[in-house]
Amino acid sequence: MNHLLSFSLTVFMGFFAIMNPITNIPIFLSLTDEADFPTRKRIAKSATFTALIIVLAFIIIGKYIFMAFGLTIPGFKIAGGILVFYVGFEMLQSKKSTIHHSDKIAIDEGMAISPLAIPILAGPGTIVTAMNYVTQSNIWHMIITSVIFGVMILLTYLAFVYSDYILRLVGHKIIVVMSKIMGLILGIIGANMVTEGIRIAFHLGGAS
């Protein structure tokens, strides 16, 4: 039980850091600047639902993707760890991650799919984080990861829908500080993924 609680907390922190429901608010507002509230709500719903389906698909069939492409768990953890570390490093440098964000912005509701769902919410960093928690894991780990990602998607949806109010309440400076803290957490998560991958590759011990 303690192991599952610890695992749940780790998964929540990982998803919270990589997805940043609060720090993504300015991005959502910039994309939907001229939209009314009902339109913003539709865009938020479409974006979060699309991201949910994409990531859940990787959580459920991730191991078959490994088999199809001949991928190895150590290689995935090392490459994924480097990717996650890079996202965190960019956040610490006060940059918008090139892995999460697109310079090309749509002006209609198609923005719910791109760039909001892909790659801002369900980008490579999020997919790597999700699959890292279910490789070499049992069914309970898969269920916990799926449920926690669903909770994170719900939080993101609420953050988008009430983005104007949250931005006024929290303030831009607080959001910047939170982004840097999440960047640090991501850097640590990425480094742990790399060391786990190396440890597995050289048979120096198991990894969760």
N, C-alpha and C positions, 0 to 999 in steps of 0.2 A: 504493500500500500504506500509506504513512504517513497519507494522508488517511483511509483506512478505519479505521486504528487510532485516530486522533484522534476520528473520528466515533463509534466504538464506546465510547470512554471517556466522551465527552460524553453519549451515550445512557444508559450505565450510571449515571453520576452524576445525570442527570435523573430516572430512574426510582427510584433509591435515595433521593433527596431527597423525591420526591413520595409514595412508598409507605411509607417508614420501617419496614422489617421489625422492627427492634428497638423503636422507640418505639410501635409498635402493640400490643406485647405486653400492657401494662396494660389496654388496651381489650379484647383477647381474653379475658384472665383475668377481667375484670369481667363479661363476657357469659356466660362458661362456668364461673362460680364454683362451682356445685353439681354440675357434670358430672364423671363419672369419666374416666379416661384414654382408654378406647376411644371414648367419646362425643366427647370433645374432638378426637380424631384424625379421626373422621368429619366433624365440623363443619369442621375445618381443611381437610380434603381437598375437601369440597364447596364451601367458600367460595373457595378459591384456584383450583379448576378452573373455577368459574363466572366468576370475574374474568378468567381467562385467555381463555376463549371470547369474552367481551364485548369485551375490548380488541383481540384479534386480528382480530375482525370489523371493527372500526373501522380498524385498520391496513391490512387488505386491501381493503375497499370504501370507505374514506374519501373517495377522489376522486369516487366515484359519488354519495356523499351531498352533496358540494360541488355537483355538477352538478344534482342533483335539487332542491336548495333555492336554487340560484343564488348560492352563497357564493363569496367571493373569498379568495385566499391572504393578501393584505395584511390584509384585515378579520379573518380567522381568527387570524393571528399577533398582531395588536394586541389583540383581545378576549381571546384565549387567554393572552397575556402578562400582561394585567391580572389575569386570574383566578389564574394561577400566582403572580404577585407577591403577591396578596391572601392566598393560602394561606400563603406564606412569612412574610408580615408577621404574621399571626395566630400562627404558631408562635414567632416572635421575641417576641411579647407574652405567651407562656406560656398561650395559649388553645388549646382544641381547635377545630380548624377547622370552621366551620359547613358548609363545602363537603364535608368528609369524614365528619363524624360526625352521628349522629342522637340526639336526646334520648329517642326511644322505643325501648326495648330489648325484643326478644322473649324468651320464657322457654323456648322449645323449639328443636329443631334447625332450624327455619325461619330462625333467626338467621344461618345459614350464607349464605343468599341476601340477606337484609336484616336488619340493616345491615352485615354483614361484607363480603360480595361487593360489594354496592351500598348505600351509596356509599363505604364505607371503603377498599376496595381498588380497585375500578373506578369511582371517582367522576369527576366532570367534570374535575378537575385531572389525573388519570392519563390520561384519554382525550385531553384537549387536548395533553398532553405527547407521547403516542404519535403522534398525527396530525401534530404539528408536525415530527417527524423524518422523515415520509414524504411530506409535500407537496413537490412539485417535486423528488422524489428518484428515483433509479434503483432497479432491482430489488434490487441489493446492499444499499442502505440499508434497504429494506423487510425483507429477510431478516435483516440484522443487528439491526434494531429488534425483530423478532419473537423472535429467539433470545435476546436480552438480556432482553426482558420475561419470557420463559419461565424464564430463570435467576433473575430477581427473584421470580417466583411460587414457584419451588422454595425459595428462601431464606426467603420469607415462610411457606411451609408448615412448614419445619423450625423456624422461630422460634416458630410457634404450637404445634406439637406439643411442643417442649421449653421452653415458656414459663416454667414454674415454675423449672426449673433455671437458665435464662438470667437471670431476674430476680434470683435469689439470687446468682448469680455476678457480674453486672454492677453491680447496685444501682440503686435508683430515681434517685439524683442524677446518675449517669453518663448514664442514659437522658434525663433532662431536658436535660443539656448537649448531647448528641447531637442532640436535637430542635431546639435553638436553632441549632446549626451547619447542620443541614439546612434550617432556615428561611432562613438567610442565603443559602445556595446557591440555594434556590428563588427568592428575591427577585432574585438576579443573573440567573438563567435567564429569569425573567419579563421583566425589563428588556431583556434581549437580544432576546427575542421581539418586544417592542414596537418597538424600534429597527429590527429587520429588516423588520417590517411596514411601517413608515414609509418605509424606504429603498426597498423594492420598489414601494410605492404612488407614490412620486415619481420612480421610475426613476433612483435614485442609485447603483445597483449591485446585483449579485446577492446572493443569500443561499443558504446551504447548506440 
